C-alpha cells in the first residue's frame, strides 16, 4: 500500500535528523581529545529521533517540545530569568554569571 508523500517526508525527516546526530557524535569521537559526554548526548538524541520516526510511521502519537516565536520564554517565572545570577558550570568548578535573558 503506497503512503502519502507528506507522511513519507515527515518520517524521513526524523530519520535524517537522527543521522545528523550520529554524524555529529562521530566527529566528536574523533576529536583529540574525544568529547565523550557530547558523543553520548548526540547518540541519545539519534535514538530518540529514530524512535519518533518509528512511532510516526506506526501512527502512534508522541510529544514534541516546540518553542513558539513571539512568546516570552520567561512567562510565568516572575522575573526570575531577567535577573543576572552567579552559578557554576557543571563539573568545572568555574564560576560564571548568567546574564539577562531577552
Secondary structure, DSSP 4 states (H G I P E B T S, - for coil): -PPPHHHHHHHHHHHHHHHHHHHHHHHHHHSSS--HHHHHHHHHHHHHHHHHHHHHHTT-------PPTTS-TTTTSTTGGGS-EEEE-TTT--EEEE----
